Amino acid sequence: MSAGLVSDISIFVLAILVGFEVISKVPSTLHTPLMSASNAIHGVVVVGAMITASAAHDTTGYVLTFVAAVFAAMNVVGGYAVTDRMLQMFKKRPAPAARTPEGAPSSDSEQAGARSVAR
Amino acid sequence: MSTINTVVAFIYLVAAIGFVVGLHLMNSPATARKGSPISMWAMVAAVGVTLAKIAYDQTITGIGWAMLAAGVAVGGFAGLRMARRVKMTAIPQLVSLFNAVGGGAAALIAIADFVRLTGSSTSSISTTAIVASAIDVIIGPVTFTGSLIAAGKLQGWITGEPVILPGTRLITGALAIVGLGGASYLFAGNASMPVLMTICGAALVFGVTMVMPIGGADMPVVIALLNSFTGIAVAIAGFVINNAGLIIAGAFVGASGGILTELMAIAMNRSILNILIGGFGTGDAKVAAAVAAGGDIRRLGAEDAAIQMAYASKVIIVPGYGLAAAQAQHEARQLADVLEANGVEVLFAIHPVAGRMPGHMNVLLAEANVPYTALKEMDEANPEFPTADVALVVGANDVTNPAARRPGNPISGMPILDVDKAKSIIVIKRSMGHGYAGIDNELYTDPKTGMFFADAKQGLAEIVAGVKSLVGA
């Protein structure tokens, strides 16, 4: 077994351990965005598609490169875009009455304010 | 190690740190929004440095550049367009689709490497590459077809009912044997392309037969699990092409996705094993559904519902799957607005699994501009019910069934919202149909409960109109 493979396996195992630790007690509110975010991270497979492209020298290689690039790019671009859209929804979370949410129509913040007053 | 390779390795390390920190920040609602950009810039760095490397190495041909650029443009454009256009209610299936293509890409990378190494006479293929490729053409295709089926089920293109054909288990078993047998043949050092393709084909069918028997309500957990698989597939692809960036990020997602799957299953009161094998909500549900709904129910119209709520001092809205499916979140918000303008206190009680997956309902209501302070998680909401004049249940079923407090039925022990403790209850529902657990909801036959049979969106709109005419707004 080569030294390179040994260090690759070490990296693999340690990364798994980090993965187990990094997600702890997540409120269920965040399960959906969190899943989407981790989905976007494995879009790093696009790096693999690029390396495949650099090694392709025949028709089979080119076809596989193209399809892999389509798939991987869809994963990474779409993954981050949809996660971002979801997280935009959390923008107005902290005390809506305290500050005007940026970009929101003024009627919204007025209603939000009225609501917290009624509370 | 040449300078460029050292730089590349260190940038991958920085990117990996970015992924870890980014995902970690998403553990808490307060920091969640900061996490995504960190992770995204880490991705940009990883892609950028790889681009620099392949340009520097100059092994890539002109056609290779063209294929890569065209592929990235097509895939990136499609992904961006879908992500921008998707309705918030359809997010779970879109995530599943992106997951499918990620798994597919990992498999294709492994296949491309295998083809290149077996096809060339000058270089021999290493055992490591064979083993890694074999694993990848098992995991990748399974996640590819499995995620597509899951997305299809959520979108309604494939029936959400568990599909169990006679002999499905046999076929699944046979496919597993083909896959593992083929893999051991390759492991023994035989770099055979036909065998690799056979494994790939078996894995593609296996993904279908694995997910088809699982009910639509369990799909979120299945998607989370397949998401974790894709992470592992990407890590293994990293072994194939000898790339530490892929190994780190893939393994990290594989593990964190696994934890997330378990958390989700717990929130939904299911075990992962039960879901994969198929427990209640699959075979059992059909039997239970055949039993007619017993007990008397009290019907209610939009006007009655409007009157009750307009003159209440506190109303708790309990949104469920039906509200998400009917995309009635905006109507729910309108109702809250018109009631509040009339001095009624309005809260939303969110069950952890309301909507299509844990946390989905919060996203939907946030989209409709319901302020975060009005959304109450189950633990906060339950003490509020006894003081509520009206609890309005919109398209929620099992999560409100008091039967869960008793042992001896499919939902025993499931955490529920104490809707039955409110002074009166209005249920908007299309029919007396059963929820996912396939049992009668005792809440509906409670004397305090009025049933308003309507589509969630239309029913809410009618109630809003009713309240408006009452208060002269």
HADDOCK unambig.tbl for C-alpha pairs under 7 A between the chains (distance, minus, plus):
assign (segid A and resid 8 and name CA) (segid B and resid 244 and name CA) 6.77 0.50 0.50
assign (segid A and resid 11 and name CA) (segid B and resid 248 and name CA) 6.48 0.50 0.50
assign (segid A and resid 12 and name CA) (segid B and resid 247 and name CA) 5.87 0.50 0.50
assign (segid A and resid 12 and name CA) (segid B and resid 248 and name CA) 5.99 0.50 0.50
assign (segid A and resid 12 and name CA) (segid B and resid 251 and name CA) 5.90 0.50 0.50
assign (segid A and resid 15 and name CA) (segid B and resid 248 and name CA) 5.47 0.50 0.50
assign (segid A and resid 15 and name CA) (segid B and resid 251 and name CA) 5.58 0.50 0.50
assign (segid A and resid 15 and name CA) (segid B and resid 252 and name CA) 5.03 0.50 0.50
assign (segid A and resid 16 and name CA) (segid B and resid 251 and name CA) 5.09 0.50 0.50
assign (segid A and resid 16 and name CA) (segid B and resid 252 and name CA) 5.10 0.50 0.50
assign (segid A and resid 16 and name CA) (segid B and resid 255 and name CA) 5.17 0.50 0.50
assign (segid A and resid 18 and name CA) (segid B and resid 252 and name CA) 6.52 0.50 0.50
assign (segid A and resid 19 and name CA) (segid B and resid 252 and name CA) 4.42 0.50 0.50
assign (segid A and resid 19 and name CA) (segid B and resid 253 and name CA) 6.39 0.50 0.50
assign (segid A and resid 19 and name CA) (segid B and resid 255 and name CA) 4.71 0.50 0.50
assign (segid A and resid 19 and name CA) (segid B and resid 256 and name CA) 4.36 0.50 0.50
assign (segid A and resid 20 and name CA) (segid B and resid 255 and name CA) 5.29 0.50 0.50
assign (segid A and resid 20 and name CA) (segid B and resid 256 and name CA) 5.21 0.50 0.50
assign (segid A and resid 20 and name CA) (segid B and resid 259 and name CA) 6.38 0.50 0.50
assign (segid A and resid 22 and name CA) (segid B and resid 24 and name CA) 5.52 0.50 0.50
assign (segid A and resid 22 and name CA) (segid B and resid 256 and name CA) 6.93 0.50 0.50
assign (segid A and resid 23 and name CA) (segid B and resid 24 and name CA) 6.47 0.50 0.50
assign (segid A and resid 23 and name CA) (segid B and resid 27 and name CA) 6.55 0.50 0.50
assign (segid A and resid 23 and name CA) (segid B and resid 256 and name CA) 6.05 0.50 0.50
assign (segid A and resid 23 and name CA) (segid B and resid 259 and name CA) 6.91 0.50 0.50
assign (segid A and resid 26 and name CA) (segid B and resid 27 and name CA) 5.20 0.50 0.50
assign (segid A and resid 26 and name CA) (segid B and resid 28 and name CA) 6.68 0.50 0.50
assign (segid A and resid 28 and name CA) (segid B and resid 352 and name CA) 5.82 0.50 0.50
assign (segid A and resid 28 and name CA) (segid B and resid 358 and name CA) 5.35 0.50 0.50
assign (segid A and resid 28 and name CA) (segid B and resid 359 and name CA) 5.29 0.50 0.50
assign (segid A and resid 29 and name CA) (segid B and resid 358 and name CA) 6.30 0.50 0.50
assign (segid A and resid 29 and name CA) (segid B and resid 359 and name CA) 3.64 0.50 0.50
assign (segid A and resid 29 and name CA) (segid B and resid 362 and name CA) 6.36 0.50 0.50
assign (segid A and resid 30 and name CA) (segid B and resid 359 and name CA) 5.56 0.50 0.50
assign (segid A and resid 31 and name CA) (segid B and resid 358 and name CA) 5.75 0.50 0.50
assign (segid A and resid 31 and name CA) (segid B and resid 359 and name CA) 5.68 0.50 0.50
assign (segid A and resid 32 and name CA) (segid B and resid 357 and name CA) 6.83 0.50 0.50
assign (segid A and resid 32 and name CA) (segid B and resid 358 and name CA) 6.28 0.50 0.50
assign (segid A and resid 32 and name CA) (segid B and resid 359 and name CA) 5.58 0.50 0.50
assign (segid A and resid 32 and name CA) (segid B and resid 360 and name CA) 6.14 0.50 0.50
assign (segid A and resid 34 and name CA) (segid B and resid 26 and name CA) 6.45 0.50 0.50
assign (segid A and resid 35 and name CA) (segid B and resid 224 and name CA) 6.59 0.50 0.50
assign (segid A and resid 36 and name CA) (segid B and resid 95 and name CA) 6.08 0.50 0.50
assign (segid A and resid 38 and name CA) (segid B and resid 253 and name CA) 5.79 0.50 0.50
assign (segid A and resid 38 and name CA) (segid B and resid 257 and name CA) 6.94 0.50 0.50
assign (segid A and resid 39 and name CA) (segid B and resid 99 and name CA) 6.19 0.50 0.50
assign (segid A and resid 39 and name CA) (segid B and resid 227 and name CA) 6.20 0.50 0.50
assign (segid A and resid 41 and name CA) (segid B and resid 19 and name CA) 6.96 0.50 0.50
assign (segid A and resid 41 and name CA) (segid B and resid 249 and name CA) 6.83 0.50 0.50
assign (segid A and resid 42 and name CA) (segid B and resid 231 and name CA) 5.59 0.50 0.50
assign (segid A and resid 42 and name CA) (segid B and resid 234 and name CA) 6.68 0.50 0.50
assign (segid A and resid 42 and name CA) (segid B and resid 249 and name CA) 6.47 0.50 0.50
assign (segid A and resid 42 and name CA) (segid B and resid 250 and name CA) 5.70 0.50 0.50
assign (segid A and resid 42 and name CA) (segid B and resid 253 and name CA) 6.55 0.50 0.50
assign (segid A and resid 43 and name CA) (segid B and resid 102 and name CA) 6.21 0.50 0.50
assign (segid A and resid 44 and name CA) (segid B and resid 43 and name CA) 6.78 0.50 0.50
assign (segid A and resid 44 and name CA) (segid B and resid 246 and name CA) 6.40 0.50 0.50
assign (segid A and resid 45 and name CA) (segid B and resid 102 and name CA) 6.92 0.50 0.50
assign (segid A and resid 45 and name CA) (segid B and resid 105 and name CA) 6.94 0.50 0.50
assign (segid A and resid 45 and name CA) (segid B and resid 106 and name CA) 6.45 0.50 0.50
assign (segid A and resid 45 and name CA) (segid B and resid 234 and name CA) 6.00 0.50 0.50
assign (segid A and resid 45 and name CA) (segid B and resid 246 and name CA) 6.49 0.50 0.50
assign (segid A and resid 47 and name CA) (segid B and resid 47 and name CA) 5.89 0.50 0.50
assign (segid A and resid 47 and name CA) (segid B and resid 50 and name CA) 6.54 0.50 0.50
assign (segid A and resid 48 and name CA) (segid B and resid 109 and name CA) 6.69 0.50 0.50
assign (segid A and resid 49 and name CA) (segid B and resid 109 and name CA) 6.37 0.50 0.50
assign (segid A and resid 50 and name CA) (segid B and resid 68 and name CA) 6.75 0.50 0.50
assign (segid A and resid 52 and name CA) (segid B and resid 109 and name CA) 6.36 0.50 0.50
assign (segid A and resid 53 and name CA) (segid B and resid 60 and name CA) 6.53 0.50 0.50
assign (segid A and resid 53 and name CA) (segid B and resid 64 and name CA) 5.30 0.50 0.50
assign (segid A and resid 53 and name CA) (segid B and resid 68 and name CA) 6.20 0.50 0.50
assign (segid A and resid 54 and name CA) (segid B and resid 54 and name CA) 6.17 0.50 0.50
assign (segid A and resid 54 and name CA) (segid B and resid 59 and name CA) 5.69 0.50 0.50
assign (segid A and resid 54 and name CA) (segid B and resid 60 and name CA) 3.93 0.50 0.50
assign (segid A and resid 54 and name CA) (segid B and resid 64 and name CA) 6.52 0.50 0.50
assign (segid A and resid 55 and name CA) (segid B and resid 59 and name CA) 6.50 0.50 0.50
assign (segid A and resid 55 and name CA) (segid B and resid 60 and name CA) 6.08 0.50 0.50
assign (segid A and resid 56 and name CA) (segid B and resid 64 and name CA) 6.28 0.50 0.50
assign (segid A and resid 57 and name CA) (segid B and resid 61 and name CA) 7.00 0.50 0.50
assign (segid A and resid 61 and name CA) (segid B and resid 112 and name CA) 6.02 0.50 0.50
assign (segid A and resid 62 and name CA) (segid B and resid 64 and name CA) 6.24 0.50 0.50
assign (segid A and resid 62 and name CA) (segid B and resid 67 and name CA) 6.38 0.50 0.50
assign (segid A and resid 64 and name CA) (segid B and resid 108 and name CA) 6.31 0.50 0.50
assign (segid A and resid 64 and name CA) (segid B and resid 112 and name CA) 6.16 0.50 0.50
assign (segid A and resid 65 and name CA) (segid B and resid 67 and name CA) 6.57 0.50 0.50
assign (segid A and resid 65 and name CA) (segid B and resid 68 and name CA) 6.41 0.50 0.50
assign (segid A and resid 66 and name CA) (segid B and resid 67 and name CA) 5.06 0.50 0.50
assign (segid A and resid 66 and name CA) (segid B and resid 68 and name CA) 5.78 0.50 0.50
assign (segid A and resid 66 and name CA) (segid B and resid 71 and name CA) 4.88 0.50 0.50
assign (segid A and resid 67 and name CA) (segid B and resid 71 and name CA) 6.54 0.50 0.50
assign (segid A and resid 68 and name CA) (segid B and resid 105 and name CA) 4.60 0.50 0.50
assign (segid A and resid 68 and name CA) (segid B and resid 108 and name CA) 5.87 0.50 0.50
assign (segid A and resid 68 and name CA) (segid B and resid 109 and name CA) 6.70 0.50 0.50
assign (segid A and resid 69 and name CA) (segid B and resid 68 and name CA) 5.96 0.50 0.50
assign (segid A and resid 69 and name CA) (segid B and resid 71 and name CA) 4.69 0.50 0.50
assign (segid A and resid 69 and name CA) (segid B and resid 72 and name CA) 5.22 0.50 0.50
assign (segid A and resid 70 and name CA) (segid B and resid 71 and name CA) 4.34 0.50 0.50
assign (segid A and resid 70 and name CA) (segid B and resid 72 and name CA) 5.33 0.50 0.50
assign (segid A and resid 70 and name CA) (segid B and resid 74 and name CA) 6.00 0.50 0.50
assign (segid A and resid 70 and name CA) (segid B and resid 75 and name CA) 4.01 0.50 0.50
assign (segid A and resid 71 and name CA) (segid B and resid 75 and name CA) 6.04 0.50 0.50
assign (segid A and resid 71 and name CA) (segid B and resid 101 and name CA) 4.77 0.50 0.50
assign (segid A and resid 71 and name CA) (segid B and resid 102 and name CA) 6.17 0.50 0.50
assign (segid A and resid 71 and name CA) (segid B and resid 104 and name CA) 6.88 0.50 0.50
assign (segid A and resid 71 and name CA) (segid B and resid 105 and name CA) 5.51 0.50 0.50
assign (segid A and resid 72 and name CA) (segid B and resid 101 and name CA) 6.56 0.50 0.50
assign (segid A and resid 72 and name CA) (segid B and resid 102 and name CA) 5.55 0.50 0.50
assign (segid A and resid 72 and name CA) (segid B and resid 105 and name CA) 5.61 0.50 0.50
assign (segid A and resid 73 and name CA) (segid B and resid 72 and name CA) 5.15 0.50 0.50
assign (segid A and resid 73 and name CA) (segid B and resid 75 and name CA) 4.92 0.50 0.50
assign (segid A and resid 73 and name CA) (segid B and resid 76 and name CA) 4.82 0.50 0.50
assign (segid A and resid 74 and name CA) (segid B and resid 75 and name CA) 4.34 0.50 0.50
assign (segid A and resid 74 and name CA) (segid B and resid 76 and name CA) 4.87 0.50 0.50
assign (segid A and resid 74 and name CA) (segid B and resid 78 and name CA) 6.43 0.50 0.50
assign (segid A and resid 74 and name CA) (segid B and resid 79 and name CA) 4.39 0.50 0.50
assign (segid A and resid 74 and name CA) (segid B and resid 98 and name CA) 6.59 0.50 0.50
assign (segid A and resid 75 and name CA) (segid B and resid 79 and name CA) 6.88 0.50 0.50
assign (segid A and resid 75 and name CA) (segid B and resid 98 and name CA) 4.67 0.50 0.50
assign (segid A and resid 75 and name CA) (segid B and resid 99 and name CA) 6.60 0.50 0.50
assign (segid A and resid 75 and name CA) (segid B and resid 101 and name CA) 6.20 0.50 0.50
assign (segid A and resid 75 and name CA) (segid B and resid 102 and name CA) 5.48 0.50 0.50
assign (segid A and resid 77 and name CA) (segid B and resid 76 and name CA) 5.44 0.50 0.50
assign (segid A and resid 77 and name CA) (segid B and resid 79 and name CA) 5.78 0.50 0.50
assign (segid A and resid 77 and name CA) (segid B and resid 80 and name CA) 5.93 0.50 0.50
assign (segid A and resid 78 and name CA) (segid B and resid 79 and name CA) 4.04 0.50 0.50
assign (segid A and resid 78 and name CA) (segid B and resid 80 and name CA) 4.92 0.50 0.50
assign (segid A and resid 78 and name CA) (segid B and resid 83 and name CA) 5.42 0.50 0.50
assign (segid A and resid 78 and name CA) (segid B and resid 98 and name CA) 6.88 0.50 0.50
assign (segid A and resid 79 and name CA) (segid B and resid 98 and name CA) 6.53 0.50 0.50
assign (segid A and resid 80 and name CA) (segid B and resid 40 and name CA) 6.88 0.50 0.50
assign (segid A and resid 81 and name CA) (segid B and resid 80 and name CA) 6.34 0.50 0.50
assign (segid A and resid 81 and name CA) (segid B and resid 83 and name CA) 5.79 0.50 0.50
assign (segid A and resid 82 and name CA) (segid B and resid 83 and name CA) 4.87 0.50 0.50
assign (segid A and resid 82 and name CA) (segid B and resid 84 and name CA) 7.00 0.50 0.50
assign (segid A and resid 84 and name CA) (segid B and resid 36 and name CA) 6.72 0.50 0.50
assign (segid A and resid 86 and name CA) (segid B and resid 363 and name CA) 6.72 0.50 0.50
assign (segid A and resid 87 and name CA) (segid B and resid 33 and name CA) 5.80 0.50 0.50
assign (segid A and resid 89 and name CA) (segid B and resid 363 and name CA) 6.16 0.50 0.50
assign (segid A and resid 89 and name CA) (segid B and resid 366 and name CA) 5.39 0.50 0.50
assign (segid A and resid 89 and name CA) (segid B and resid 367 and name CA) 5.70 0.50 0.50
assign (segid A and resid 90 and name CA) (segid B and resid 366 and name CA) 6.84 0.50 0.50
assign (segid A and resid 93 and name CA) (segid B and resid 372 and name CA) 5.14 0.50 0.50
assign (segid A and resid 96 and name CA) (segid B and resid 371 and name CA) 6.87 0.50 0.50
assign (segid A and resid 112 and name CA) (segid B and resid 371 and name CA) 6.52 0.50 0.50
